[in-house]
């Protein structure tokens, strides 16, 4: 289970999520399939990530003026780790 924005995604629905697009769509956000998003993980911004990339847990997703927090409700957070 996960919380994307204010929506809780149950285990059965979460099995279908493969990309960031799928996650945002399941949470009710309308994002074009070719959009670029910004991922925020541990305060580090990862710019211009296409929404068709495989989904990983991060602190939040920024698209346009929206900041969409993401939280795993069970287990470790284990998001992207910044590469220096």
N, C-alpha and C positions, 0 to 999 in steps of 0.2 A: 504494500500500500504506500501511496505517496500523496503529498499535498502539492498541487500546482496552482499557484495563486491562492484563491480561497476554495478551490474545488478539491475534494478528496477522491482520488482514483483508487478504486478497489482492486483487489488482486486479479480478478477475472478480466477486468478491462485493461489492467496494466500489462498483462501477457501480450496484448496486441500492439503495444507501443514499441516501435523499432527505431524511430527517428524523432528529432525535436519537433518536427511538423506533426507527427502522430500525437505526441504528448500535449502540444498546445491545442490541437484540434479536440482532443478528448476532454481538455479542461474548459473548452468553450471559447477559445481565442481564435479569431479569424486572421490567419496569416497566409499570404500567397506561398505556393509551393517552391518558388524560386527566391524567396526573401533571404536577406542576410541578417543575422542576429548577433548580439554581443553576449558572451558568457562571462559571468563573474564567479570566480572561485577563490576563496581566501583573499579577497580584496584585489585580485589581479584580473584585469579585463582582457579577454581574448576576443579580438575584433574580427568582424566579417566572417562569421561561421555560417555556412549555408544550412538551412533548416532540414535538409535531407541527410545530414550527417547522423551517425548512430547516436542514440540518446545515452547520456551519462548524467549522473547526478552532479549538479553544481549548486552554488548558493542561489543564483538568480539568473534570469534571462532578460535582456533588454531588447525591446523591439520598438522602434519609433520613440514615443514618449512613455511607453509602458515599461515598468519593471515588475517582472513576474517572479516571485520567490518560489523556490522548489525545496521541498523537504521530504526526506525518506522517513516514514513513520515507524518503521521497524528496522533494526540492524544498524550498522555503521553507515555514516554519511558517504564516505569514499567517493569524492568527486574527482574532477580533473586536478592534476597537480601541475603547477606552472613549470615550464622548462626554461632554464636560464642558459 
